[in-house]
Amino acid sequence: MTEMQAAVDPRLLEILVCPVTRTPLEYDRAAGELISRAAGLAYPIRDGIPIMLPEEARALAEPAG
């Protein structure tokens, strides 16, 4: 499997928001995820399609501090 064959369309990223917090998302190309810092979740991108379901998201590690 090739790592991140298809990138997320920048226009799509502009309109996508976290379904939990309704805040903007960050695109982590290396991990193939959309990150919601506000919710502490990382939504996977599978075959170029963002999976925007909270039950499919990975919890982000707690920040040190």
DAZI-V899325 format. One line per field, one symbol per residue. phi: phi as a letter, one per 30 degrees, with the letter a starting at -180 (. if undefined). psi: psi as a letter, one per 40 degrees, with the letter a starting at -180 (. if undefined). burial: 1 if it has 9 or more other ideal C-beta (glycine too) atoms within 8 Angstrom, else 0. A space follows every 50 residues. Layout:
BEGIN
phi->???
psi->???
burial->???
END
This chain:
BEGIN
phi->.ddhecdddeddddcdbdddcicdccccdddibcccddcibbddcchicd cccedcdcddddddl
psi->hhhgdhihhdddddehihedefiiiihgddefihhhddefihhihhfehh gfhdeeihhiihii.
burial->00000001000110011101001010010001111100101111100001 100000100100000
END
